[in-house]
Amino acid sequence: MRRFDEKQMCFIESVEKHIQGVQAWIRVVCNELMKRSVTHDESKLTDAEIHKSYEAYWDKKDKEIKWGTPEYYKHCEEFQDIIDLHRQGNRHHPEFHANGIKDMDLIDVVEMFCDWRASGDDIDFSIEHNAKKYGIENSILHEILKNTARRMI
């Protein structure tokens, strides 16, 4: 077994303390994400949202309307009140925040990314479409979202 002098031991202890601190903070972030995974879009199942959300969902499904298309946005006009209610009650939607995506935190962004990923088969289309919609085209966040999508395929 290799022996270390006092300065080396001090360095090793410092690195180990740092590693433990990072591990603890990663657990904090993971715990918050786990909470979000359990509570994501629960509001859609409340009395305030369920009936209108149900109508919008089946109407869209019956008409085979694809998310993000002009037909989709036309379809949404009829249900805009329920869409607004939902977005205003769920912080992973930029519309929840006074300054949109600029007021979101990292946990919000991760949940938003997962929502986009789970909502359709084409995450690249979702990222590009939403980057334009939320004014983050060519930003660092836009690049991070694209990099994450490539890594998570």
ZICOR-V967981 format. One record per residue. SS is DSSP state (H for helix, E for strand, L for the rest). NEAR is the number of other ideal C-beta (glycine too) atoms within 8 Angstrom. Layout:
ss: (SS,SS)
near: (NEAR,NEAR)
This chain:
ss: (L,L,L,L,L,H,H,H,H,H,H,H,H,H,H,H,H,H,H,H,H,H,H,H,H,H,H,H,H,H,H,H,H,H,H,H,H,H,H,L,L,H,H,H,H,L,H,H,H,H,H,H,H,H,H,H,H,H,H,H,H,H,L,L,L,L,L,L,L,H,H,H,H,H,H,H,H,H,L,H,H,H,H,H,H,H,H,H,L,L,L,L,L,H,H,H,L,L,L,H,H,H,H,L,L,H,H,H,H,H,H,H,H,H,H,H,H,H,L,L,L,L,H,H,H,H,H,H,H,H,H,H,H,L,L,L,L,L,L,H,H,H,H,H,H,H,H,H,H,H,H,L,L)
near: (2,3,4,6,6,5,6,8,9,8,8,9,8,8,8,8,8,8,8,8,8,8,8,8,8,8,8,8,10,8,8,9,11,8,8,12,7,6,6,10,8,7,10,9,7,8,5,6,13,10,7,10,11,8,9,14,8,8,10,10,7,6,8,5,9,7,8,7,8,5,9,12,8,7,13,10,7,7,11,8,7,11,10,9,10,14,10,9,7,10,7,11,10,9,8,10,11,4,6,11,12,6,7,12,5,6,10,10,11,10,12,12,11,9,11,12,10,5,7,8,3,6,10,8,9,14,13,8,9,10,12,8,6,9,7,9,7,3,8,5,9,12,8,8,11,10,8,9,13,7,6,6,4)
